[in-house]
Amino acid sequence: MNIDAFWIILTGALVAICCSLLGCFLILRRMAMVGDAISHAVLPGIVLAFLFSGSREVWTMLIGAALLGVACTFLIEFFHKKANVSADASIGVTFTWLFALGIILISVFAGKVDLDQDCVLYGEIAYVPLDLWLTQSGLNLGPRTVWILGGVLVVLLLFISLFYKQLYLTSFDPAFAAAIGLSTTLWYYLLMGAVSLTTVAAFESVGAILVVALMVGPPATAYLLTDDLKKMLLLSAVAGIIASAAGYYLALWLNGSVAGAISAVIGIEFLLAFVFSPSHGLLSRRRQLMPVANG
Amino acid sequence: MIQHVTEPVLEVHDVTVSYQRKPVLWDVDLTLPSQALVGIIGPNGAGKSTLIKAIMGLLPLNSGYVELFGKSLKEVRHRVSYVPQRESVDWDFPASALDVAMMGTYGQLGLFKRPGARERKLAMEALEKVGMQDYANRQISQLSGGQQQRVFLSRALAQDADLYLMDEPFAGVDIATETAIIELLRQMRETGKTVVVVHHDLQSAQDYFDWTILLNMRLVASGPTHETLTPDLLEKTYGGRLTELSKVSELLHKKNFPIRETKPVRK
């Protein structure tokens, strides 16, 4: 394995862990598509941050995008609660509109913005090893993306391990959580903030579509394999890591897109779990339904 | 017939609640004695669950206030326990019966502390009280409706509160579970707790409760059961001939669907 392959797989794995951990909570709250919404809605944030600061400095973009991500979840809730639009319709309207706004901004300021739609949607994970972080003295610390994603992962791990019980309870039974004094709104927005942060950090390298795939696929796979949330988080991270490594080699073999290959592997993982899962799989359920044939 | 008590456990003062400008509770004013088993009775859509949610601060009040033990909810939250309707949660959630029971201890853990051995022990004791100790590690989707309801009760027991507010704990449970639950509630009353239960079966209400609240958007009655469950007041609550109709439809419902297993509808 050469060093470039190592960095690409590591980047994919870091994105996979971040997305799949958060995705577990999203699918349990039946909000899987919120990840989709945020990953698209951050686009105008990135463009605006770029226009205002005039640089592709990572931090300004992260902030701009994170703000838009949270604003997007706020709008979704707002339309859902105030206008009585169903949650899925509210998600659909909000993020397509925000994404369109981003596209318009890019096309209007095409000359000034060094961004294009393809990059936003599909990312360029293969270019990760090119954007290196060099210190003043010229020391090579590896790709910049890896450091950013590593930082996000540390934040997420702290967030989930410190506040596991709050996230668990507000996802399972918000009414009871509120009754014992937990603010369900606060934990909702903290979770959405974490999703925004992850999406933004991940999307430059892997693109919006792979973020969605990683946020829904591995958690859905893990959901079929276990009945314990802690194991589900672990399995989902493992499924994500396997997908990013296998996806890289699949892309190499096919000479195709890495992000596409990773998504494809995620789909295959889900199908395998769907058929072979010991508890929820198609085969085991069929076995349970079969009459016991002993005379 | 609205009877007030001195030194009430719960005081609901002139409370009005509405959903999108449509009033659901109108000027409800009542007090409850301590060490009582209280039933909230009324037709569908009468605002029974809304009353409990309003007491727990889960809905904004348009007017009035609620006091528990003479204080605001914030000051005495640890002394109050809420049991939501069983259908309000997703029972396919990756959690075991013990996990759910343990949630009852979360309120006292503070922001960072994780549940440990002590909390596990409390939760196990609570499961034992409802006879679910053998199912502690069972995934909650694999439990029957009655067992799920018992797990919900065990979570409330693990809180070790003084006032319990339960939303339809008898909905969709079998007779054996209903008997076991009411026995447990009676024991709780003996140890000085107050239990408030949303209920819609008039027949059993007479035996179960020593204090009854009759509700139909407005408060019709609140007082000792033998004084409130009178044909006159019931007619007022259910609206004349509707009494018979709702009784008949309720009976039909029970015959046709003894256990109603409905998937939770999430917005």
Interface residues (C-beta under 8 A of the other chain):
Chain A: L28 R30 H80 S86 A87 L162 F163 Y164 K165 Y168 L169 S171 F172 D173 A175 F176 A178 A179 I180 G181 L182 Y223 T226 D227 D228 L229 K231 M232
Chain B: K53 M56 G57 L58 K74 R77 V80 S81 Y82 P84 S88 V89 D90 F93 P94 A95 S96 V100 M103 Y106 G107 L109 L111 F112 R114 P115 Q139 S141 R155 Q159 R266 K267
